[in-house]
Structure formats: C-alpha cells, structure tokens
Amino acid sequence: MLRKIRLTLAVVCFLLVTLLFLDFTGTIHAWFGWLAKIQFLPALLALHVGVVIGLLLLTLLFGRVYCSVICPLGIFQDVISWISGKRKKKQYRFSYSPAISWLRYGVLVLFVILLVAGVNAIAALIAPYSSYGRIVSNLFAPLYQWGNNGLAYLAERVDSYAFYSVDVWMKSLSTFLIALITAVILFVLAWKNGRTYCNTICPVGTVLGFVSKFALFRPVIDTSKCTGCSLCSRKCKAACINFKEHTIDYSRCVTCMDCLDTCKHDAIHYQFAYRKAEPAPISEPAPTKPDNSRRGFLSAATLALTTATLNAQEKKVDGGLAVIVDKKIPKRATPIVPAGAISLRNFTQHCTACQLCVSVCPNEVLRPSTQLGSFMQPEMSYERGYCRPECVKCAEVCPAGAIHPITIADKSSIRIGHAVWIKENCIPLRDGQPCNNCARHCPSAAIQMVPSDPNDPESIKIPVVNEEKCIGCGACENLCPGRPFSALYVEGHENHSMM
C-alpha cells in the first residue's frame, strides 16, 4: 500500500512538473506553478526559508521522499530504470555497493563554492531540477509543439480552432547539446544502475541523504524473519541494502518502498526507527545462484529530431518576389534581463538556468545565453518579438527569485535598457525613404521623429531616443525594417530603475 501511494504521488508530481515546461498557454502554471517553487535548490536560492525547512523536516521524518516523489529528475530516472527492468531476467539486476562518500561530498563542496562565488551557471549543470528543465525544454518541448501543430492543422480542416499553431525553433544550440548530453548520461546510468546519479553526483541528494540518516521513519530489516535471499538487495535501485549484514545505508535510500513489496518473508517494514526490538538469532544467508545471463546491450539511443529546426527568424516573402533577410543579433555591451530581475548581478546569482521562463515566454524574447559567465541563463533578444509591457509571465513562474513578481503597472515603469540609434542602418538616411516604424510602435513614446537637417524642417525625418522615457522593451529593434541589423538596438542596464 505504501508503495502504491508513493507511486501515485510521484506520477502526479512528475506529469505536472513536466507540463509546466511544455504548456505554452499558461493554464498549468495558474494552478500548479507552486510545484516548481517547492523544488529544493530554487527554494534555497529564492530564500524561501519555510519551503527549505519544510523539505528538511519532511526528510527528517520520512527519509528521502523528496527524491522519490517531488524531484522530477529522480522520477525520470525511475521511469528509465523501470523500463529497463521489464527486460527478461533483468528484474533483479542490482547489487549492494558501498557509498562513494569522497565523490558525493566532494561534488557538494564544489557546488557550494560555485554558488557562493556566484557562478550559478556552472553549478546548474548538475542541479537536478535545472537539468530536468533543460531536458524537457530542449528535447521534449519541440515534439510536444509539433504534435500540437499537427492537431491545429487537422482541427482547422474541420473549422475548429480549439488548437493554434506555435513556432518551433532552437533557442540555443549549446544549451540543446548540454541537455542532450545530460539526457544520454542519465539514461545510461539509470538503465544500468538505477539511482547512480542521485547517490554520487546530485548535491541535493547528498544534503538530504545526510539528513535522512536520522529519519524517524524508514525501512528496517527484521533479522528474525530475513532468510538472506538477497531479493531486496537485487531490487534496490539505490544499491543501499547489504543483505549479508542486514543493514541499509539510509543516506542513499530514497524511500521508494520497492524492497517492502519484493520481500517474500515480510522481513522489511517501514516503521519508527528508534523503537526497541528484542534480539533474535540471525540465520545464515542462503546461497544465491550467480547470475550468468548475458549483459544486456544498450541498443539504441539516438535521439532523432528529423525535422530541421527553424531559423532564428522566419523568412518571409514581400509580394512573392523579394526574400526579407533574417535579422542578426547585435553585439550588446550589457545583456538584457527581464523586468523584475532588479539587476544583472541579482539575476545571475539566483538563476538556476532551468529554462522555465524561456518555455513560457509568449513573445519568444528569452533565450539561453552562450556567454561563459551566464551560460544557459536566459537573456533577452528581440529578433523574433519584443517584450510587451502587458506580459509578466516570466516573473510569475520563476521559482528561484531571479525574477521577482511584478504587476503590469510596474513593468511599464521599469527601465531594463535603452535604445541606441545606428545612423548607418537607418532607412531614411540610407535609402532616402521616409520611415517612422520605431516611433509609431514605441509603447512609452520615447522615440520622436525630427528633421535630419536642423536647418531644413522639410528634410527627411530621423528618430531621436529619449533615454529617460525608454524602458528597453525592444519594440523599436524588433519592428525596424532595417536588415540585417536594425537601426535601433537595445543596450541593457546593469541595474534596473523606475521611471
């Protein structure tokens, strides 16, 4: 019964957290966005003391149930391991192995040093929630979106608009490769050895593992009933049950309850760990037959995205004749981060690079950075859209405090950057054609058109930017018809300010 309850809760949490990264409508976030905010590392970085203390108390009471119920990466590995166990003669394929403590605590110390030093982008490479977020955003989301577009196409054929098409595009090649490599490594480890990653690399698993050694409730072996059959040990994906000595390494046990269902002699119980028990003679372990079956081959594992990813900007045709050249990303001295981030420093120190804000951005403005100091952390770029003043999606979903919640009224007053005019790219001067696209679409009225010749009021007009009124939304940069570079681009502010 306990195992069924654990499995039900794990499946529900896993599906809902996965949908947080797949849902582009915002429906799931409105109801279940809190699931992202109770993940251990985001809660720690956001200084949600209540959540962190709650997770530690949960572990102190019941063991590492966080790892087997709440953490999506842990459940993802369980799914892979479960599929692997369905192979013939592979149901009982695990065996006890001593903890590699030097590696576990060495990785944890390195992880803490990186966080204290503010190098979150590197620390995020091994953070469990962030790793899973990148896998879903970069590998699963395109498949989900293509499926949605297929349904939208079919629905349109029968005059139904229950679905609508969305653009599918690669936001960052480097982040995609990191996600792919992470997924392959996790797949191989989970396929062969179950929870190896959780008990050797994962820093959250190491912290909670230390606490779980003192858990009040945990699996306990009844030595009077144990026959030494080793089924529990060979079923334990955490490799933490030493059936010969009748001990369990609780720092690695994830409280999955598999051993309880596997034991045929009712010798393992999930109970209060500190109650006194009468001593009983320990029976000699029964000899076990060696497993002479061939090692299963890991066949297959090529992730095929057969459809080519779209370019950073769709090519469009003007009148069926001229192809509009793709816009190129300008070189910015200071990256642009969303309103609510407060400052570039605050953003980089708190962001876990989980890509949740990238997944929900309806304007296709956020994309992972390729810069070493902020690698995989989102930054803003305006080739595909601009940051609309009425949208605060990223601030609503950020679980780590990198983007603080703001109102729509606040966002319209926060200056995250300012527009810079590039004379050589401006169509009125370059081509002699009048254009006021930037001024017409500026939501803060920060751009005005003035005569290019101060002495001739009838001369062709050019834009002038009022930096005090500019909020850095990027409407001018995105909607400028200049190619390949816009005549205006946004330079970020290290510290955001109010108008």
DODODO-109309 format. One record per residue (C-alpha): z, y, x; residue in one letter. Coordinates in steps of 0.02 Angstrom, whole numbers, plus 32768, in hexadecimal, padded with zeros to 4 digits. Layout:
ZYXa;...
This chain:
800080008000m;802D807B808Al;7F87805B80E1r;7F278079803Fk;7F81811E8023i;7F5D815280D6r;7EA5812380C6l;7E9181808022t;7EDC82208066l;7E7882108108a;7DD281FA80ADv;7DF3828E803Av;7E25830180CAc;7D9482C88135f;7D1182E580AFl;7D578390807El;7D6383CF8132v;7CB283918153t;7C7483EC80B8l;7CC4848C80F8l;7C44848B8184f;7BB384518116l;7BCD84BE807Cd;7B63855C8086f;7B9085997FD6t;7C4885BE7FF7g;7C8385527F66t;7CE484D47FD0i;7D38855D8036h;7D7C85B17F9Ca;7DDF85157F70w;7DFD84B68011f;7DEF8535809Eg;7EA9851980C0w;7E7E846F810Bl;7E3384C881A2a;7ECD853481B3k;7F4584A081C0i;7EEB84598257q;7F64845E82EAf;7F0884C5836Dl;7EC2854B82F6p;7F6E855E82A8a;7FBC856F8356l;7F4085F5838Dl;7F51865282E9a;800E86518301l;802785FD8259h;80D785C8828Bv;80FB857781E4g;8064850481F0v;808984D382A4v;814084AE827Ei;810C844F81E2g;809683DF8246l;811983BF82CBl;819B83928247l;811C832181F1l;810382C78296t;81BD82BE82B8l;81D7826D820El;814281F781FCf;80EC81ED82A5g;803B822482CCr;7FFE82278218v;7FA782CB8243y;7F30826B82B4c;7F0A81E58232s;7F0282528195v;7EE4830B81BAi;7E808311825Ec;7DC682FC8234p;7D9882C482E4l;7E19823982DEg;7DD781FA8237i;7D2582098278f;7D5281918305q;7DA6811C8288d;7D0581158223v;7CA080E782BDi;7D22806682F2s;7D26801B8242w;7C6980068242i;7C717FB682EEs;7CF77F3E82AFg;7C857F008226k;7C1E7EA382A7r;7C357DE882B2k;7CCA7DB5831Ek;7CF57E6C8341k;7D7C7E8482BFq;7E067E61833Dy;7DB97EAB83D9r;7E457F1B841Df;7ED07EF28497s;7F6D7F4984D7y;7F577FBC856Bs;7FDB802785C1p;7FD580E385A3a;7F7A814B8625i;800181CF8626s;7FC4822F86BFw;7F1C824E866Al;7F66827C85C1r;7FE382FA8603y;7F6C8338868Ag;7EEB83668606v;7F7283B7859Cl;7FAF8423862Dv;7EFC84588655l;7EDE847E859Df;7F7A84EC8592v;7F4A85488632i;7E9E856E85EAl;7EE985AF8548l;7F66861E85A3v;7EDC86608614a;7E76868B857Ag;7DE9861185A5v;7DE485C984F6n;7D2C85A48500a;7D49851E8585i;7DE684DB8531a;7D8384C9848Fa;7D19844184E2l;7DA583C284C8i;7DFD840E8430a;7DEE838C83A4p;7DD083FC830Ey;7D54846A836Ds;7CF683D383B0s;7CE2838B8302y;7CAC843482BEg;7C228441833Fr;7BE7838F831Bi;7BD983B18260v;7B8D845F8273s;7B09842D82F2n;7AE1837782C8l;7B0F83578212f;7AF0840281C4a;7A32840381E5p;7A22835A818Fl;7A8B839780FDy;7A22843580EEq;797D83D780F6w;79BE8367806Cg;79EC84008006n;7940844B8022n;78F083A97FE8g;795583AF7F47l;792984677F32a;7870843C7F42y;787A83B07EC2l;78E384197E4Aa;786684A77E54e;77DC84317E1Fr;783684147D7Av;786384CD7D63d;791884B77D95s;7970852A7E0Fy;7A1384CC7E23a;79ED84C57EDEf;79A585477F53y;795685357FFEs;79AD856D809Cv;796A858A814Cd;798B850081CAv;798D8542827Bw;79DB851C8323m;7A5F85A18344k;7A7C857083FAs;7A2B84EA8464l;7ABE84E184DCs;7B3C84CA844Ft;7ACB84468400f;7AC783E584A3l;7B8583F284B6i;7B9B83B28404a;7B2183238423l;7B7582EF84C6i;7C2182F78474t;7BE5828E83E1a;7B98820A8453v;7C3581FD84C0i;7CA681EF8428l;7C32816F83D8f;7C3380FF8472v;7CEF810A8489l;7D1880ED83D2a;7C97806183C2w;7CE080008453k;7D978033845En;7DCB809083C0g;7E3F812283E2r;7E248133849Et;7DFB81ED8493y;7E9382148428c;7F0B81BE84A1n;7EC381F48548t;7E6A829C8535i;7E9C82F48494c;7F20837984BBp;7F5B83808406v;7F7182C38407g;7FDA82CF84A5t;804E8355845Cv;806582FA83B8l;807582558416g;810A82978476f;815D82CE83D3v;8135822A837Bs;819A81C783FCk;82328208839Df;81EC81F082EDa;826981BA826Al;81F08147820Ff;817780D8826Er;81358025827Ap;81B97FAE82BCv;81A07EF982F3i;821B7E7A82ABd;82327E04833Et;827F7D7E82CFs;81DD7D6C826Fk;815C7D8F82F7c;81017CF48334t;80A37D4B83C0g;7FFA7D2C836Ec;7FBA7DD383B6s;7F587E018319l;7FAF7EA9830Cc;7F887ED283C1s;7ED27E9F83AFr;7EC07F088312k;7F157FA48359c;7E8E80258380k;7F0E808C83E0a;7F307FF88457a;7FE9801D844Bc;80367F778410i;80777F048498n;808E7E638437f;80D67E0684CDk;81697E7D84DBe;816E7EA88421h;81607F638445t;80F67FF18403i;80C9808D8465d;80EF810E83DFy;80A4819C8444s;7FFA814C8426r;80168100837Ac;7FB8816682F7v;801381148264t;7F7380CB821Ec;7FD3803781D1m;7F4B7FBA8205d;7FCC7F4D825Bc;80337F3E81BBl;7FA07EF88159d;7F687E8981E9t;800E7E30820Ac;800E7D8A81ACk;80C87D6B81C8h;81107E0D8181d;81547E36822Fa;81267EEF8233i;81717F6F81BEh;8163802B81AFy;821A805C81A4q;82A680CD81DFf;82A480B0829Aa;835B80C982C4y;83B280508250r;84147FC5829Fk;83C97F17829Ba;841C7E7282C2e;83DC7E238361p;836C7D8D8349a;83227D1183C3p;82767D3B8400i;81FC7CAD83EBs;81857C828476e;80DA7CCD8458p;805A7C52841Fa;7FC97C398496p;7F2F7C958462t;7E7F7C5E8478k;7E1A7CCB84ECp;7D8F7D2B849Dd;7CF37CE184EAn;7C7B7D378477s;7BF67DA384C6r;7C167E5984D2r;7BBA7EB6844Cg;7B2E7F258484f;7B317FDB8452l;7A807FDB8414s;7A3F807583D2a;7A80811883E5a;79F3819383E7t;7A0F82268376l;796682538336a;794782FA82ECl;789282D582C5t;786F837E8277t;7858840982F3a;78DA849382E5t;78A2853B82A9l;788E85CD831En;791086568325a;78A286BB82AFq;782186758237e;776F86AB8257k;7725870781C4k;76748739819Fv;764387E9816Ed;75B587E480EFg;75808739812Dg;753E878381CFl;75BA87B98254a;764F8750828Bv;76EC87B7829Fi;77368798834Av;77E6874E8351d;787287C68379k;78CA87AF841Fk;798487BF843Bi;79AF88608497p;7A23885A852Dk;7AC988A384F5r;7B4988E48571a;7BD688B884F7t;7BC98826847Bp;7BE1884C83C2i;7C6D87F18368v;7C8F87F582ACp;7CF588788252a;7DA788378248g;7DA587FC82FCa;7E01889D832Ei;7DBE889383E0s;7D5288298451l;7DEE87F284B1r;7E4B87BB8414n;7DB2875B83D8f;7D9586FB8479t;7E4F86D0848Cq;7E60868783DDh;7DB5863C83B6c;7DAD857E83C6t;7CEE857983BBa;7CF785068323c;7C59855882DAq;7CA18565822Al;7C76861D821Cc;7BC785F9825Ev;7BB0857481D7s;7BE085E68147v;7B898687817Fc;7B0A86A780F3p;7AAE872C8157n;7A8986BC81EFe;7AD6873D8262v;7B5786D382BDl;7B22865B8345r;7B7C860783D8p;7B818668847As;7B2F86268518t;7B978695858Bq;7C11863785FAl;7CA986A085CDg;7C9086888511s;7C2B85E78513f;7C0E85A08464m;7C7886298414q;7C178685838Cp;7BC7872C83ABe;7B578797833Em;7A9C87B0834Fs;7A2487FE82D4y;797C87A682E8e;798987488242r;79F587BC81DAg;7A7B884181E3y;7B36884481BDc;7B3E887F8109r;7BD288F180E3p;7BF988918044e;7C0E87E8809Fc;7CB587B080E8v;7C9586F380EEk;7CC086DC81A6c;7D6687358191a;7D9186C780FCe;7D7686218155v;7DB4863F8208c;7E4C85CD8220p;7E80860782CEa;7E9F86C282B8g;7E0586F2831Ca;7DC4874E8281i;7E4D87978214h;7E3587A18157p;7DED88498120i;7DB48895807Ct;7D0488D08057i;7D4589828058a;7D8F89688105d;7CEF891E814Ak;7C8789B58117s;7CF98A208184s;7D0B89B3821Fi;7C9E89E282B3r;7C7189438312i;7BE589968374g;7B678A238374h;7AAA8A2C836Da;7A478A618407v;79988AAB83F7w;79108A708470i;788A8AF68475k;78028A8784BEe;780D8A09842En;780C8A86839Ec;776F8A768334i;775D8B32830Ap;77528B5D83C4l;76FD8ABE83FFr;76798AAE8376d;767A8B5A8327g;76A58B11827Dq;77338B548211p;77C48ADB81F5c;78738AF381B1n;78A78A3F8194n;79488A5181F7c;79838AEE819Da;79528AAB80F2r;79B78A0B8105h;7A4F8A498164c;7AE58A2580F0p;7B548AA78144s;7AD18B32814Ba;7AE98B3B8207a;7A2F8B53822Di;79CC8BF08205q;79148C148223m;78F28CB58283v;78518D0282C8p;78218CBA8370s;77F68D6A83AAd;78888DE18388p;780E8E738388n;77988E258309d;77E88DF68260p;77478D9E822Fe;77488D2982C5s;775E8C6F82AAi;78148C408288k;78828BD282F1i;79318B8882D1p;79D38BD38311v;7A738B6B830Bv;7B1B8BB482DDn;7B8F8B3F833Ee;7C288B7C82E0e;7BE08B3B823Ck;7B8B8A9E8280c;7BEB89FD825Ci;7B79898982C2g;7B3D891F822Ec;7A918907827Dg;7A28893681E5a;79C089AD824Ec;79A5892C82D7e;797688A2825Dn;7904890881EDl;78AB896A8276c;77F389358274p;77E6894B8331g;77B788AD8390r;77E8885083FBp;787F88C38411f;78C18936838As;78C689F183A9a;798089EA837Fl;79FD896983B8y;7AB9895C83A3v;7B2F89678436e;7BDA89178415g;7C84896A8423h;7D0E89158486e;7D8E895E840Fn;7D6589768358h;7D968A188302s;7D9C8A618253m;7D2C8AED8218m;
